[in-house]
Amino acid sequence: MTARSSRYTAADGPRDVGQAIGVLEHEVREGDRLDLLALQYYNDARGWWRIADANPLIVNAADVTLDNWIGDVLLIPKVKDGV
């Protein structure tokens, strides 16, 4: 269950994340983690959720290590003031 203040909850239930617009592609390498990719692309490790939202196959924060994704391409969504 998500908290009402969660970015995944809208007033009428879970929000639709939708497709990421304006993306870069990143091939996952050994040692990549969502927080480190966010730090690399956004200069802010707390932006890892943007990458998770843009890649719906990553459904669990436990995938933050990306060990099961080596060689796959992740979408890195652009943000207004950053990437």
DRENBAZA-6727 format. One record per residue (C-alpha): residue in three letters; x negated, y negated, z. Coordinates in steps of 0.5 Angstrom, whole numbers. Each point is the difference from the previous one (the first is absolute). Example, Ala and Ser with C-alpha at 12.3 -4.5 7.8 and 13.67 -1.06 7.14 Angstrom:
<sites>
@residuo:ALA x:-25 y:9 z:16 .
@residuo:SER x:-2 y:-7 z:-2 .
</sites>
This chain:
<sites>
@residuo:MET x:0 y:0 z:0 .
@residuo:THR x:-3 y:-7 z:-2 .
@residuo:ALA x:1 y:-6 z:5 .
@residuo:ARG x:5 y:-6 z:-2 .
@residuo:SER x:-6 y:-4 z:-1 .
@residuo:SER x:-4 y:5 z:-4 .
@residuo:ARG x:-2 y:-3 z:-7 .
@residuo:TYR x:4 y:7 z:-3 .
@residuo:THR x:6 y:-2 z:3 .
@residuo:ALA x:5 y:-5 z:-3 .
@residuo:ALA x:7 y:-2 z:4 .
@residuo:ASP x:4 y:5 z:-4 .
@residuo:GLY x:-5 y:6 z:1 .
@residuo:PRO x:-7 y:2 z:-3 .
@residuo:ARG x:-3 y:-5 z:-5 .
@residuo:ASP x:-1 y:2 z:-7 .
@residuo:VAL x:-8 y:-1 z:-1 .
@residuo:GLY x:1 y:0 z:-8 .
@residuo:GLN x:-6 y:0 z:-5 .
@residuo:ALA x:-6 y:-4 z:1 .
@residuo:ILE x:-1 y:-6 z:-4 .
@residuo:GLY x:-7 y:-2 z:-3 .
@residuo:VAL x:-4 y:6 z:2 .
@residuo:LEU x:-8 y:2 z:0 .
@residuo:GLU x:-2 y:7 z:0 .
@residuo:HIS x:-5 y:3 z:4 .
@residuo:GLU x:-2 y:7 z:0 .
@residuo:VAL x:-1 y:3 z:7 .
@residuo:ARG x:-7 y:2 z:2 .
@residuo:GLU x:-2 y:4 z:6 .
@residuo:GLY x:0 y:-4 z:6 .
@residuo:ASP x:6 y:-5 z:-3 .
@residuo:ARG x:5 y:-2 z:5 .
@residuo:LEU x:6 y:-4 z:-1 .
@residuo:ASP x:-2 y:-5 z:6 .
@residuo:LEU x:-7 y:0 z:-4 .
@residuo:LEU x:3 y:-1 z:-7 .
@residuo:ALA x:4 y:-6 z:3 .
@residuo:LEU x:-6 y:-3 z:3 .
@residuo:GLN x:-3 y:0 z:-7 .
@residuo:TYR x:5 y:-2 z:-4 .
@residuo:TYR x:4 y:-5 z:5 .
@residuo:ASN x:-6 y:-2 z:5 .
@residuo:ASP x:5 y:3 z:5 .
@residuo:ALA x:0 y:7 z:3 .
@residuo:ARG x:8 y:-1 z:2 .
@residuo:GLY x:2 y:0 z:-7 .
@residuo:TRP x:-1 y:7 z:-1 .
@residuo:TRP x:8 y:1 z:0 .
@residuo:ARG x:0 y:-4 z:-6 .
@residuo:ILE x:-4 y:5 z:-4 .
@residuo:ALA x:5 y:6 z:4 .
@residuo:ASP x:6 y:-4 z:-3 .
@residuo:ALA x:-3 y:0 z:-7 .
@residuo:ASN x:-1 y:8 z:0 .
@residuo:PRO x:6 y:3 z:2 .
@residuo:LEU x:-4 y:7 z:0 .
@residuo:ILE x:-3 y:-3 z:7 .
@residuo:VAL x:6 y:1 z:4 .
@residuo:ASN x:-4 y:1 z:7 .
@residuo:ALA x:-5 y:-4 z:4 .
@residuo:ALA x:-4 y:6 z:1 .
@residuo:ASP x:-2 y:-1 z:-7 .
@residuo:VAL x:-4 y:-6 z:1 .
@residuo:THR x:-6 y:4 z:0 .
@residuo:LEU x:1 y:2 z:-8 .
@residuo:ASP x:-4 y:7 z:1 .
@residuo:ASN x:6 y:3 z:-4 .
@residuo:TRP x:0 y:-5 z:-6 .
@residuo:ILE x:-8 y:0 z:-2 .
@residuo:GLY x:0 y:-1 z:-8 .
@residuo:ASP x:7 y:-3 z:0 .
@residuo:VAL x:2 y:-7 z:-2 .
@residuo:LEU x:4 y:-5 z:5 .
@residuo:LEU x:3 y:-6 z:-2 .
@residuo:ILE x:-2 y:-6 z:4 .
@residuo:PRO x:5 y:-5 z:0 .
@residuo:LYS x:-2 y:-8 z:-1 .
@residuo:VAL x:2 y:-5 z:5 .
@residuo:LYS x:2 y:-7 z:-1 .
@residuo:ASP x:-7 y:-3 z:3 .
@residuo:GLY x:-4 y:6 z:-1 .
@residuo:VAL x:-2 y:6 z:-5 .
</sites>
